[in-house]
Amino acid sequence: MIHSRIDSGTLRDRLDASYYTPEVLENEAQLRSRGATALRTLIDTDASNYGVLPPSEDYLPSGSGVPLIRGGDLDGGTIRDPEVDAPLSFKNARGTANVGDVLLLIKGACIDSPAGVALVSERHAGSVFNGSCYRVKVAPACDAGYLVAYCQTRQLLLQKKREIANTGIAYNAEDSVLGYLVPALSLDAQRYIGDKVRQAERLRERARGLRHSVRASFLAAGFVAVPEPVQKVGRVRWQAVGDRLDAIHYRADLLGNLEKIQHHRTLSLGSRKDFGELGDGDHGNPIYGTGPIYVRATELSGGLLDGATDVRLDEAYAARLPASVWATEEDVMFSIVATLGAVGIVEDGTRAVMSRGVAKVRPLSLPKHYVKAFMRTPTFGLELLRRSVGTIQRGVYLESLQGLEIPLLPPRDIELIAKAEADSDACIAAARRVAAAAKLLVGHLIDARMAEADLVAAQKALEAGDRNADREILKGLRQSDAPDAKPLIADVDALYALLDGPEGQDA
């Protein structure tokens, strides 16, 4: 039985059925109708290339060689700080990243994920990237930020999925990468979109600076910067012996870490006067769907949940869950099973259900962001480890969580730390919103829901110092296509304030 027919004019050198599905053919036709051109016409093909391939056994600890950017480090426009280094012999090789390069994921199971692209900033210039990434060096006819935004759209991701070249590890060959269709907008429209991508990176950089100041404050108070070397043999003072007899509970480095906490006055999470809502998440078998966010350690890794995650529960399943497993903007969440000490909060209005591996606490007498900031330190993570049990997968029981202590620094220090952490969260949230705006704008142009002339006019006005047109465009964007969808950027003035603030000065 023939399910569909295709025009012979669409045939290429591929005969697999998935290459000619109606969805991908309609996508190609739509892009061509919008005047899209092959990527190779917009870039410097001589300066574009795959990354290097250092053997995994040659990987070095971070700080020992040259940072190695792998495909999983690409994060929807930005780069996560690499966790491993390549040998110094790879420095200044063909895989060295430069400011303005676009790195594109072209190998791996997540090849068609919107996360698989990044714009190289000064922070990661000089790093090397591996063979899962392809460097795109844009020509003067293309704005790098615009290309990053486009590479996160459904229209480009469909092309990446279509061009998978084998049945083992998903892979896009160089010729297919260079053949991706890209809407050829005017440079003014491209710059308008690309500047949103660059604004997002500046906001992220400001957030990093704020969190660095938070770490510095805790270091100044005597807490550890990194875990101390583990001593296999040691003595334990009898005063420290409790109802636990396992060795990890009495490791010298973990007891020393506890002493650093107890050097200060502390508040215990079990104190009903100082903390409320201490509990863990849902212990049932989750049913996934399109309802509230399902919070695991992975979702906590960025410190802030903004509703953009794809991991969600079925609405009917979530409706049967007790209030104790739901997290609100008043709570601080932290992971307590397997991955210990990932910490995060949710933005106002974000609906979230915690998994069994996540706990929450509601600060009553301390600023929420101060508690969150301390929980993000190695000091708190090591105390969680000391209290954990298990051989295959370590976890912390609720009863033990009640004894966790939050140190009380001088009131002025608490105030400054809380403000810096809150400002950092605000920058991260704004960066996500601005990056999402860039992606939405490209999609709206392709779908003919917005006129390119409007972006050109807004860009020219911005260059003249007038934000009115930009304001109207941003105010019109919505989080989804639902009739009751919330604005993507609820407070444009607050966004401008962050962009114009210290270390975030908008160009």
C-alpha positions in Angstrom: 0.0 0.0 0.0 1.4 3.4 -1.0 1.1 5.9 1.9 2.3 8.9 0.0 3.7 10.0 -3.3 6.6 12.5 -3.9 7.5 14.5 -6.9 10.5 13.1 -8.8 12.0 16.5 -8.7 12.5 16.2 -4.9 14.6 13.0 -5.2 18.3 13.2 -4.2 20.9 10.6 -3.6 19.0 9.1 -0.6 16.4 6.5 -0.9 15.4 6.0 2.7 11.7 6.7 3.4 12.4 9.0 6.3 14.2 11.4 4.0 10.9 12.2 2.2 8.3 12.4 4.9 5.6 15.1 4.3 6.9 17.0 7.3 10.4 17.5 6.0 9.3 18.1 2.4 6.9 20.8 3.6 9.6 22.3 5.7 12.0 22.5 2.7 9.2 24.0 0.5 8.4 26.6 3.1 12.0 27.7 3.5 12.6 27.9 -0.3 9.4 30.0 -0.6 10.9 32.4 2.0 14.1 32.8 -0.1 16.3 30.6 2.0 19.8 29.9 0.7 22.3 27.1 1.5 24.5 27.7 4.5 27.6 27.4 2.4 26.7 30.7 0.7 26.7 32.6 4.0 29.9 31.4 5.5 33.6 31.1 5.0 33.8 27.4 4.0 37.6 27.4 4.1 37.6 28.5 7.7 34.8 26.2 8.8 35.7 22.7 10.0 35.2 19.8 12.3 36.9 19.7 15.7 39.8 17.7 17.0 39.6 14.1 18.3 41.8 13.6 21.3 41.5 10.0 22.6 39.3 9.9 25.8 42.2 8.2 27.7 44.2 11.4 27.1 41.6 13.7 28.7 43.0 15.7 31.6 41.4 17.2 34.7 40.1 20.7 34.3 43.0 23.2 34.6 45.7 20.7 33.5 45.6 21.4 29.7 43.4 23.3 27.3 39.7 23.3 27.9 37.9 20.8 25.6 34.4 21.7 24.4 32.4 18.6 23.7 29.0 18.3 22.0 27.2 18.1 25.4 28.7 21.4 26.5 26.7 23.3 23.8 23.7 24.7 25.6 21.2 26.5 23.3 23.4 29.5 22.3 26.0 29.4 25.1 28.7 27.0 26.2 28.8 25.2 29.6 32.3 25.4 31.1 34.1 22.3 30.0 34.7 19.6 32.6 37.8 18.1 31.0 40.9 19.3 29.2 42.8 18.1 26.2 46.6 17.9 26.2 48.4 21.2 25.5 49.6 19.8 22.2 46.0 20.4 20.8 46.3 24.2 21.6 46.2 26.4 18.5 45.2 23.5 16.3 42.4 23.4 13.7 39.9 22.8 16.6 40.7 26.1 18.5 37.6 28.1 19.1 37.7 31.9 18.4 35.3 34.7 19.4 32.3 34.8 17.0 32.6 31.2 15.9 29.3 29.2 15.8 29.7 25.7 17.1 27.1 23.2 15.9 26.4 19.8 17.2 26.6 17.3 14.3 27.1 14.0 16.0 25.3 12.1 18.8 21.9 11.1 20.0 20.8 14.7 20.7 21.8 15.9 17.2 18.3 17.5 16.7 18.1 19.1 20.1 17.8 22.9 20.2 20.6 22.9 22.8 23.2 21.8 20.2 24.5 25.2 19.1 26.6 27.9 20.7 28.2 31.3 20.0 31.8 31.4 21.2 32.4 34.3 23.5 35.6 35.7 25.0 35.1 33.3 28.0 35.7 30.2 25.9 38.0 31.6 23.1 41.2 29.5 23.0 39.4 26.3 24.0 39.4 23.4 21.6 36.3 21.7 20.4 35.9 18.0 19.6 34.7 16.1 16.5 31.1 16.2 17.6 31.1 19.9 16.8 31.4 21.7 13.5 32.8 25.2 13.5 30.8 27.6 11.3 32.7 30.8 10.4 30.2 33.3 9.1 31.0 35.6 6.2 30.1 39.3 6.1 26.7 38.4 4.7 25.6 36.6 7.8 25.3 37.6 11.5 26.7 34.9 13.8 24.0 35.5 16.5 21.2 35.3 14.0 22.6 31.9 12.8 22.6 30.7 16.4 19.0 31.7 16.9 18.0 30.0 13.6 19.8 26.8 14.5 17.4 26.3 17.5 14.3 26.6 15.4 12.1 23.7 14.3 12.9 24.5 10.7 16.7 23.9 11.1 16.3 20.9 13.5 14.1 19.1 11.0 16.9 19.4 8.5 19.5 18.1 10.9 17.3 15.1 11.7 16.6 14.5 8.0 20.3 14.5 7.1 21.4 11.8 9.7 23.8 9.8 7.6 23.9 6.4 9.3 22.1 3.9 11.4 24.5 3.8 14.3 25.6 7.1 16.0 23.6 9.9 14.5 25.8 12.1 12.3 25.6 14.9 9.7 28.2 14.8 7.0 29.9 18.1 6.1 28.2 18.4 2.7 24.8 18.2 4.4 25.8 20.8 7.0 26.8 23.2 4.3 23.5 22.5 2.5 21.3 23.5 5.4 18.7 26.0 4.1 18.9 29.4 6.0 16.5 32.3 5.5 18.6 35.0 3.8 17.4 38.1 5.8 18.8 41.6 5.4 21.7 42.3 7.6 19.7 44.8 9.7 17.1 42.1 10.5 19.8 39.6 11.2 21.6 42.0 13.6 18.4 42.7 15.4 18.0 39.0 16.1 21.7 38.4 16.6 21.9 41.2 19.2 19.4 39.4 21.3 21.7 36.3 21.4 24.6 38.5 22.4 22.6 40.3 25.0 21.7 36.9 26.5 25.4 36.0 26.8 26.2 39.3 28.5 23.5 38.6 31.0 24.9 35.2 31.6 28.4 36.6 32.1 27.0 39.1 34.6 25.3 36.2 36.5 28.6 34.4 36.6 30.3 37.4 38.1 27.6 37.8 40.8 27.9 34.1 41.7 31.7 34.5 41.9 31.2 37.3 44.5 28.9 34.9 46.4 31.5 32.2 46.5 34.1 34.8 47.5 31.9 35.8 50.5 31.7 32.2 51.7 35.4 31.7 51.2 36.1 34.8 53.3 33.9 33.2 56.0 36.2 30.2 56.1 34.3 27.7 54.0 35.9 25.3 51.5 36.4 26.3 47.9 36.8 22.7 46.7 36.7 19.3 48.5 39.8 18.5 50.5 41.9 15.4 49.8 40.3 12.3 51.3 42.4 10.6 54.0 41.9 6.9 54.1 43.1 6.5 57.7 42.3 8.8 60.7 41.2 9.0 64.2 37.7 10.1 65.4 37.1 12.0 68.6 34.7 10.1 70.8 32.5 13.2 71.1 31.8 12.9 67.3 30.6 9.3 67.5 26.9 9.0 67.1 24.5 6.2 66.0 26.3 5.7 62.7 29.2 3.2 62.3 29.9 3.6 58.6 33.3 5.0 57.7 32.1 7.8 55.4 30.2 9.4 58.3 33.6 9.9 60.1 35.9 10.8 57.2 38.4 13.4 58.4 37.6 15.8 55.5 33.8 15.6 56.1 34.2 16.1 59.9 36.5 19.0 59.2 33.9 20.4 56.8 31.3 20.2 59.6 33.5 22.0 62.0 33.7 24.9 59.5 29.9 25.1 59.5 29.7 24.9 63.3 32.3 27.6 63.7 29.4 29.9 63.2 26.0 30.1 64.8 23.6 27.9 62.8 20.0 27.2 62.2 18.9 23.6 61.6 16.5 22.7 58.7 14.4 20.9 61.3 13.6 24.0 63.2 9.9 24.7 62.7 10.5 28.3 63.7 13.1 29.0 61.1 12.1 26.6 58.3 8.9 25.1 56.9 7.8 22.6 54.3 10.8 20.3 54.7 10.0 17.2 52.6 10.8 15.2 49.5 9.0 14.5 46.2 6.7 12.0 44.7 7.6 8.4 45.3 5.1 7.1 42.7 5.7 6.0 39.1 5.4 9.2 37.1 3.2 9.5 34.0 4.7 12.0 31.6 2.7 14.5 29.6 2.4 18.3 29.1 1.5 19.4 32.6 3.7 20.7 35.4 7.5 20.4 35.3 8.9 17.2 36.8 12.0 18.3 38.9 15.0 16.0 39.0 18.6 16.8 39.8 19.1 17.6 36.1 16.5 20.3 36.2 18.2 21.9 39.2 21.6 22.1 37.6 21.2 25.7 36.5 19.9 26.9 39.9 16.6 28.3 38.4 13.6 26.7 36.8 11.8 29.0 34.4 9.2 26.7 32.9 11.2 26.0 29.7 12.1 22.4 30.4 10.5 19.7 28.3 10.3 17.1 31.2 6.7 17.4 32.4 4.0 15.3 34.0 0.6 14.3 32.8 -1.9 16.8 34.1 -4.3 14.2 35.5 -1.5 12.3 37.3 -0.2 15.6 38.8 -3.7 16.5 40.0 -3.7 13.4 42.3 -0.5 14.3 44.0 -0.4 15.9 47.5 0.6 19.5 48.1 3.8 18.3 49.8 5.5 17.2 46.6 4.8 20.6 44.8 7.4 23.3 44.8 6.6 27.0 44.8 8.6 30.2 44.4 9.0 30.3 48.2 10.9 27.0 48.4 14.5 26.0 47.9 14.9 22.6 46.3 18.0 20.3 46.6 18.8 16.9 45.3 19.2 14.1 47.9 19.5 10.9 45.9 22.4 9.8 43.6 23.4 13.4 42.6 23.7 15.2 45.9 23.5 18.9 46.3 22.1 20.2 43.1 20.1 23.3 44.2 17.4 25.4 42.6 14.2 27.4 42.9 11.3 28.0 40.6 10.2 31.4 39.2 7.0 32.9 40.3 4.1 31.1 38.5 6.1 28.1 37.5 4.3 24.8 38.4 6.7 22.1 39.5 6.4 18.6 41.0 9.5 17.2 42.7 10.8 13.7 42.1 11.6 11.4 44.9 15.3 12.4 44.6 14.6 16.0 45.4 13.7 17.7 48.7 12.5 21.2 49.5 12.6 23.6 52.4 10.9 26.9 53.0 13.1 29.5 54.8 11.1 31.5 57.3 13.7 33.6 59.1 16.4 33.8 56.5 16.3 35.2 52.9 15.5 32.4 50.5 18.4 33.4 48.2 20.9 33.3 51.1 19.9 29.7 52.0 20.0 28.8 48.3 23.5 30.4 47.9 24.9 28.4 50.9 23.3 25.2 49.6 25.2 25.7 46.3 28.6 25.6 48.1 30.9 22.6 48.3 30.5 22.9 52.1 26.8 22.0 52.0 27.3 19.3 49.4 30.0 17.6 51.6 27.6 17.7 54.6 25.0 16.0 52.5 27.5 13.3 51.5 28.4 12.8 55.2 24.8 12.2 56.0 24.0 9.9 53.1 23.6 6.2 53.1 23.7 3.4 50.5 26.2 1.4 48.5 25.1 1.6 44.9 23.1 4.8 45.0 23.6 7.2 48.0 20.8 9.1 49.5 19.8 11.1 52.5 16.8 10.2 54.7 14.3 12.9 55.6 15.1 12.4 59.3 18.7 13.2 58.6 17.9 16.3 56.6 16.4 17.9 59.7 19.9 18.1 61.2 21.4 19.9 58.3 22.6 23.4 59.4 22.7 26.7 57.7 25.4 29.0 59.1 24.5 32.5 60.3 27.0 35.0 58.9 26.9 38.7 60.0 23.5 40.3 59.0 25.2 42.6 56.4 26.9 39.6 54.8 23.7 37.7 54.6 22.0 40.7 53.0 24.7 41.1 50.4 24.9 37.4 49.5 21.1 37.1 49.2 21.0 40.2 46.9 23.9 38.9 44.7 22.3 35.5 44.4 18.9 37.0 43.6 20.4 39.4 41.0 22.2 36.4 39.4 18.9 34.5 39.1 17.3 37.6 37.6 20.1 37.8 35.0 19.8 34.1 34.2 16.0 34.3 33.8 16.4 37.4 31.6 19.0 35.7 29.4 16.7 32.8 28.8 13.9 35.1 27.9 16.0 37.1 25.5 17.5 34.0 23.9 14.0 32.6 23.5 12.9 35.9 21.9 15.6 35.6 19.2 14.5 32.0 18.4 10.8 33.1 18.3 11.5 36.0 16.0 13.2 33.8 13.4 10.3 31.3 13.5 7.7 34.1 13.2 9.5 35.5 10.1 9.5 32.0 8.5 5.9 31.5 9.3 5.0 34.9 8.0 3.6 36.0 11.4 5.9 39.0 11.4 7.3 41.3 8.7 11.1 41.6 8.2 10.6 45.3 7.7 9.5 45.7 11.3 12.8 44.2 12.5 14.8 46.4 10.2 13.0 49.5 11.4 13.5 48.4 15.1 17.2 47.9 14.5 17.7 51.2 12.8 15.8 52.9 15.7 18.0 51.2 18.3 21.1 52.4 16.5 19.7 55.9 16.8 19.0 55.4 20.5 15.2 54.8 20.3 13.9 51.7 22.0 10.2 52.2 21.3 9.9 49.8 18.3 12.0 47.2 20.1 9.7 47.5 23.1 6.6 46.9 21.1 8.1 43.8 19.4 9.2 42.3 22.7 5.9 43.0 24.4 4.1 41.2 21.6 6.0 37.9 22.0 4.2 35.1 23.9 5.5 31.9 25.7 3.4 29.7 23.5 0.7 29.8 20.8 -2.1 29.1 23.3 -4.8 31.8 23.4 -4.1 32.5 27.0 -0.3 32.3 26.8 1.6 34.6 29.0 4.0 37.3 27.6 7.5 35.9 27.1 9.0 39.1 28.7 6.5 40.3 31.2 8.5 43.4 32.2 10.4 45.0 29.4 11.6 47.9 31.6 13.1 45.4 34.1 14.9 43.7 31.2 16.3 47.1 30.0 17.4 47.8 33.6 19.4 44.6 33.7 20.9 45.2 30.2 22.0 48.7 31.3 23.2 47.7 34.7 26.8 47.1 35.9 28.6 44.6 33.7 25.5 44.3 31.5 25.7 47.5 29.6 23.8 47.2 26.4 25.5 48.2 23.2 
